[in-house]
Amino acid sequence: MNVLIIGATGFVGSAVAAALAEAGHDVAVLRRPGGRELPYRSVPGDLTDPASLKRAAAGFDRVVHIGAPLGEELDLAGVDALVDAGSPLVYTTGAAVLGGGTADEDTEPRPHPFVSWRAEVERRVRAAGGRVVRPGMVYGGGGGAVPALLAAKAAERGTGVYIGEPGVRWPVVHVADLAALYVAVVERAGPGTVWHGTGETARLDEIARALGGGTAVPWPLEEATAELGPLAGLFVLDQDISSDRTRRLLDWTPKHTAIVDHLKAEPPVPAR
Ligand SMILES: NC(=O)c1ccc[n+]([C@@H]2O[C@H](COP(=O)([O-])OP(=O)(O)OC[C@H]3O[C@@H](n4cnc5c(N)ncnc54)[C@H](OP(=O)(O)O)[C@@H]3O)[C@@H](O)[C@H]2O)c1
C-alpha cells in the first residue's frame, strides 16, 4: 500500500516506518519545515498547519498519524484536515484515553484530564471510517520518553523513583511489537475500529526498581507535579487494559512480555 506516516522521526514512528517498508509498503513521510531528512519520499507538511496536512494527506491508501499530540485545538483541527484529505486514517492516541481501572477495546473512553480531548479525536477518526491505535507505555532499544524520564530520576537520586503509592499498574509494549501491530492494522483492520497496543501489564514501582539497581523510593505526587506538571498525574493512574480482541482479530502476538528484565538488560538512555 501507499502509506504516509506522520511522526516518522519519532520513537514509535521510526519503528513503524521501518516495519511498513520491510513489509513491502510504499512509505512516504510528512516532513515539517526544518525537519530531519529520512530515507523515504517526503511530503511537506506541519501538524501546526491544518491546510498543509490536508494537502499532504491526499491520495494515500493509508495515512498513519504517530506524531506528537499538540493540544486540543491543534489536534482537533488536524484530525478534521486529515479526514477532509480523504485517505483512510490510522490514528494514534494512547491507553490514557481510557482512564483508570479495567478496560478492553469496547470500554467507553474516560480520559485522564492530561489527554481529555483525545476521546473526541478518536470519535472523529472512527466516525470518518478511520482506525485508532491506543498504545500502552512504549519501551525498547534504550528509547521511550517514560523510561528515559524514570532513568534520569534514578540517576539523579541514586535509586529508582515511582510517583505516589506502590502497586500502580500500566499497560506497556515493546516498540518492535507495537510496530508489528501497526503493520497488521494497516493491512487488515476494518474501518471505524479501535486497537490496543499493549504487551503486558507492569507495576511502575517494579519498573522503578529495575532502573534503580534494585531499590526504589516513592516520589510524592505534589512534588512530582511541581517538577513535571500535570503529566505527573498519569503516573498514579492504575490501568489494567486488555488487548485480547486486538490479538485475536489481527493475529498479533507480542514477543516481548518481560519489561523488567528488558530494562535491566538494555537500560534506557536517561532524558537530559
Ligand atoms: N512513547 C510512548 O510511550 C507512547 C505511549 C502511548 C501513546 N503514545 C503516542 O504515540 C505518538 C508518538 O509518540 P512518540 O513517543 O513516538 O513521540 P516522539 O518520539 O516525541 O515523536 C513525535 C513525532 O511527532 C513529530 N512532530 C512534532 N511536532 C510536529 C509538527 N509540528 N509537525 C509534524 N511533525 C511533528 C516529531 O517530529 P520532529 O522529529 O520533527 O520533532 C516526531 O516525529 C504520540 O501520539 C503519543 O502520544 C506514545
The ligand as an SDF file (V2000), in Angstrom:
LIG
                    3D

 48 52  0  0  0  0  0  0  0  0999 V2000
    6.0110    6.7460   23.6820 N   0  0  0  0  0  0  0  0  0  0  0  0
    5.0090    6.2740   24.4240 C   0  0  0  0  0  0  0  0  0  0  0  0
    5.2360    5.6560   25.4910 O   0  0  0  0  0  0  0  0  0  0  0  0
    3.5750    6.4350   23.9760 C   0  0  0  0  0  0  0  0  0  0  0  0
    2.5640    5.8020   24.6980 C   0  0  0  0  0  0  0  0  0  0  0  0
    1.2360    5.9570   24.2950 C   0  0  0  0  0  0  0  0  0  0  0  0
    0.9380    6.7570   23.2130 C   0  0  0  0  0  0  0  0  0  0  0  0
    1.9420    7.3690   22.5340 N   0  0  0  0  0  0  0  0  0  0  0  0
    1.5900    8.2290   21.4110 C   0  0  0  0  0  0  0  0  0  0  0  0
    2.3380    7.8530   20.2650 O   0  0  0  0  0  0  0  0  0  0  0  0
    2.6040    9.0150   19.4860 C   0  0  0  0  0  0  0  0  0  0  0  0
    4.0980    9.0880   19.2110 C   0  0  0  0  0  0  0  0  0  0  0  0
    4.8200    9.0530   20.4220 O   0  0  0  0  0  0  0  0  0  0  0  0
    6.4240    9.0160   20.4290 P   0  0  0  0  0  0  0  0  0  0  0  0
    6.8090    8.6160   21.7970 O   0  0  0  0  0  0  0  0  0  0  0  0
    6.9330    8.2600   19.2620 O   0  0  0  0  0  0  0  0  0  0  0  0
    6.7500   10.5740   20.2500 O   0  0  0  0  0  0  0  0  0  0  0  0
    8.1030   11.2930   19.7540 P   0  0  0  0  0  0  0  0  0  0  0  0
    9.2530   10.3550   19.7730 O   0  0  0  0  0  0  0  0  0  0  0  0
    8.2070   12.5450   20.5440 O   0  0  0  0  0  0  0  0  0  0  0  0
    7.8010   11.6630   18.2340 O   0  0  0  0  0  0  0  0  0  0  0  0
    6.9050   12.6920   17.9170 C   0  0  0  0  0  0  0  0  0  0  0  0
    6.8860   12.8820   16.4110 C   0  0  0  0  0  0  0  0  0  0  0  0
    5.9900   13.9630   16.1060 O   0  0  0  0  0  0  0  0  0  0  0  0
    6.6600   14.8370   15.2130 C   0  0  0  0  0  0  0  0  0  0  0  0
    6.1810   16.2040   15.3220 N   0  0  0  0  0  0  0  0  0  0  0  0
    6.1850   17.0050   16.4270 C   0  0  0  0  0  0  0  0  0  0  0  0
    5.6850   18.2210   16.0980 N   0  0  0  0  0  0  0  0  0  0  0  0
    5.3830   18.1670   14.7780 C   0  0  0  0  0  0  0  0  0  0  0  0
    4.8550   19.0990   13.8710 C   0  0  0  0  0  0  0  0  0  0  0  0
    4.5140   20.3420   14.2500 N   0  0  0  0  0  0  0  0  0  0  0  0
    4.6570   18.7280   12.5850 N   0  0  0  0  0  0  0  0  0  0  0  0
    4.9870   17.4700   12.1800 C   0  0  0  0  0  0  0  0  0  0  0  0
    5.5030   16.5310   12.9900 N   0  0  0  0  0  0  0  0  0  0  0  0
    5.7060   16.8900   14.2740 C   0  0  0  0  0  0  0  0  0  0  0  0
    8.1230   14.7590   15.6160 C   0  0  0  0  0  0  0  0  0  0  0  0
    8.9140   15.2830   14.5660 O   0  0  0  0  0  0  0  0  0  0  0  0
   10.3120   16.0170   14.8630 P   0  0  0  0  0  0  0  0  0  0  0  0
   11.3330   14.9090   14.9570 O   0  0  0  0  0  0  0  0  0  0  0  0
   10.4900   16.8880   13.6790 O   0  0  0  0  0  0  0  0  0  0  0  0
   10.1630   16.7630   16.1580 O   0  0  0  0  0  0  0  0  0  0  0  0
    8.2550   13.2470   15.8080 C   0  0  0  0  0  0  0  0  0  0  0  0
    8.4090   12.5970   14.5740 O   0  0  0  0  0  0  0  0  0  0  0  0
    2.0280   10.1990   20.2670 C   0  0  0  0  0  0  0  0  0  0  0  0
    0.7210   10.4450   19.8210 O   0  0  0  0  0  0  0  0  0  0  0  0
    1.9910    9.6730   21.6870 C   0  0  0  0  0  0  0  0  0  0  0  0
    1.0320   10.3290   22.4920 O   0  0  0  0  0  0  0  0  0  0  0  0
    3.2590    7.2270   22.8830 C   0  0  0  0  0  0  0  0  0  0  0  0
  1  2  1  0
  2  3  2  0
  2  4  1  0
  4  5  1  0
  4 48  2  0
  5  6  2  0
  6  7  1  0
  7  8  2  0
  8  9  1  0
  8 48  1  0
  9 10  1  0
  9 46  1  0
 10 11  1  0
 11 12  1  0
 11 44  1  0
 12 13  1  0
 13 14  1  0
 14 15  2  0
 14 16  1  0
 14 17  1  0
 17 18  1  0
 18 19  2  0
 18 20  1  0
 18 21  1  0
 21 22  1  0
 22 23  1  0
 23 24  1  0
 23 42  1  0
 24 25  1  0
 25 26  1  0
 25 36  1  0
 26 27  1  0
 26 35  1  0
 27 28  2  0
 28 29  1  0
 29 30  1  0
 29 35  2  0
 30 31  1  0
 30 32  2  0
 32 33  1  0
 33 34  2  0
 34 35  1  0
 36 37  1  0
 36 42  1  0
 37 38  1  0
 38 39  2  0
 38 40  1  0
 38 41  1  0
 42 43  1  0
 44 45  1  0
 44 46  1  0
 46 47  1  0
M  CHG  2   8   1  16  -1
M  END
$$$$
